[in-house]
């Protein structure tokens, strides 16, 4: 079997002021055809799965462009078209192929393209023809569109949030694509629109049990795959919203009925699907009351993984005012501050202006007296089987002895995902009363096992979970919570 595999992915926050240009993809990772490293990366799971299955089963695997950018505002049109056309040129060179396996996000928006994944897959279909199996893995924070569904045979979303199962889903996609190409199954996708915009944390109930339930349904009664497309609340496009996807082996009616049943069950538990968020002062206060160290605080509103700047100072300023140390905070995006730290070296003290540089949602810059504790070039952090780049890193310490705060400064915007964000950069987490991670949920898999408690901060910042008051212009209505009862108010 001949398999072409490639990826083009970013999550677009249409409300973000940060543009996504070609440099954004270069910073996060562009691997030209055949140049992907010998380890899995987050959005290239299908490529990695194809490599492994190819070795086991004798596939001929042709690798195309792989490109990824940190979430931010819409991709510049020229950047999208350049990367898209390079990927398509790689595909044309690979023809004929039995299957195309793509690593996509699902919520990528570019200037002039509200549905980048649909545009890309429709072009892939036009190149390959009707007989080639086209499949993609999607981040569950995706927008599922008719164009995507019309072009692809298989769409498989990560089930977990945090998305620790990205490789598992890639292997699922590869195996389903092979079975489809060999005529062992005839996949039919049924979709149910849940008519809501929401967030879903699968590390806690009721979502933990709901995901376990859909896993148990797969492989029985002709059900090949079930996905929850959460939707990305900060992407203002027509198809924003939660959807259930059920892929059956030729059982369209049964698949549609199951998708609707599961979708309505999900709608019924909508009020309890994400972890409670606390106002900043209350979150710090409750954390300080916990008996034991460390306590983890999630700065969800400044999560670069949702398109936030990553340089907000609201939490840092509050910690300093409360003298809440010993504490650690990171990653805080500030290339200029990192440069100054490299200029003076480890052990030096200097006055340093930190954060607050991108816009109002970043807060004000803080002028602090700091000690440079650690420096590293081209640093990475772990996320499951993958590693994410955070650029050059400077760890600085500020505050009075015994109440000090260690701040991990980076030159690349990224959220905190692994404890090695701190431990590999001079911070001993066992000695910290509080650990603040700029992340909404991807931190949880690594940090929850070491935490005495975890609290989620409700802003301030760029991506506060106040969906009902976001200035949507394009989203198709009715949708809860924009509409109190979307079923009754639906046309």
Secondary structure, DSSP 8 states (H G I E B T S, - for coil): -EEEEEEEE--B-TT-S--B-HHHHHHH-EE-TT---SS--GGGHHHHHHHHHHHHHT-EEEEEEEEE--SBS-B-HHHHHHHHHHHHHHHHHH-S-SEEEEEE-S---BTTBS-HHHHHHHHHHHHH-TTSEEEEEE-SS----HHHHHH-SEEEE--SSS-TTHHHHHHHHHHHHHHHHTTS--EEEEEEE--B-----TTSTTHHHHHHHHHHHTTSTTEEEEEEE---TT--STT-S-EEEEEEES-HHHHHHHHHHHHHHHHHTGGGSS--EE-HHHHHHHHHHSSSS-EEEE-GGG-GGGT--S---HHHHHHHHHT--SEEEEEEE-HHHHHHHHHH-TT-EEEEEES--S-GGG---EEEEEEEEEEEEEEEEEETTEEEEEEEEEEEEESSTTS-EEEEEESS-----STHHHHTTT--GGG-SEEEE--SSTTHHHHGGG-SEEEEE--SSTT-S-GGGS--SS--S--BTTSTTHHHH--
